Amino acid sequence: MDRYDVVVAGGGSAGVAAAVGAADCGARVLLVERAGFLGGAATLGQVLAWCGFYPQVAGAMPDPAVAGVGRRALDHLAALGLDVVPYFSASGNWPIRLNPEAVKLALDRLLAESGAEVVLHSDLAGVTVNDGRIESVTLRDPRGLREVSVSAFVDATGDAELAFLAGATPCPLHDGHVIQPASLPVRIGGVAPGASLDKPARAAVLAGMALRHGRAELRADGGILTTLPGMADLWWLAIDVETNGLDGADLAQAERDGRELAWAAVDRLRALPGYAAAHVSVTGPKVGIRETRHARSLAPLREDILLEGKRPEDSIALGAWPMEILHGPGRAEYRRIGGDGLYGVPLGALRSHDLGNLMLAGRCLGADPAAYASARVMGTAFATGQAAGVAAALGTADAAAVRRELLRQGALV
């Protein structure tokens, strides 16, 4: 049986940051990812925007809300020649556009320099729990099974797979809460350089087609269409799909419907000037999941903290993205962050209620539905992931000690 100080499950933004943060504490770290690359939703789901690095402020570009490992990831992208300066979007936010292949390589390099060990094409096959603590996990790769003994764990799977495999209890949600739909982002090739990205014109050519196909729905306003750094493809976020995000058959139907609608929609775009040769370049390999299930944490992040822009004394990360609540496909509500546009994430939101040595990060953190709609984004996931990794490596519930180490690592708290 191999032994590590910290095992991180999931190689998205939160998992990468957790592994690097723990390794920077001197821990022996193993990062487990089932795909053949890192990046999570950015590379698996083609969600090609890191949101949450900057608060929602009009005018000049604001100061960042996320640094530390997130900043190091941006530096690696910049070293590959990518523009990592955010742009001011129509929604009033400051996302950072991504090149998915560059993200894969940048995160490879970031993990390599950290000293954390990474295993790809590996999945969680089992877990051993004793007296409220996880003792070991069994991993499965094409060779077979491998058991790993660990002192502390970070669940950064997005779906809380490790937590629920270990017997965690669900986080109680508000009555009537509806799981937010996923999206099927599309990369479009063949568009002439300099062709217009005008949203009303796009909506006009789509107006004559059926906007719904099974589980998939095309946004009537034409969605978000933007260029990408270092590549000719355009990125189109316009199709939402209804899925629980967990069941294979349910996901399969949503993804099939999304692809059918994507091809039909891109065909309509060919009526626009410069789009005659437009075609679907890439989708997936997975839909972009916003929400599935939540494991219970000790002190969930609350909506009032965001509405008032509070920073609790035990804050270990900053959030900045508005509460982006999708009540259904294409039906988004934005609630602004109060105060100066920043809020603090308490350490208790990252600590499992049921398992003493398990930290929750990224989409796995504990939060009420409205607060989750902000904290789930990838920029904030870098911040909560780094904090979870540090807390796991230090083996402490002392927020002050975690904050001191995060500051030493260049994070913002």
Summary of the structure (lengths in Angstrom):
residues: 413
radius of gyration: 20.4
end to end distance: 37.0
largest distance: 65.2
contacts: 1594
relative contact order: 0.20
helix: 30%
strand: 26%
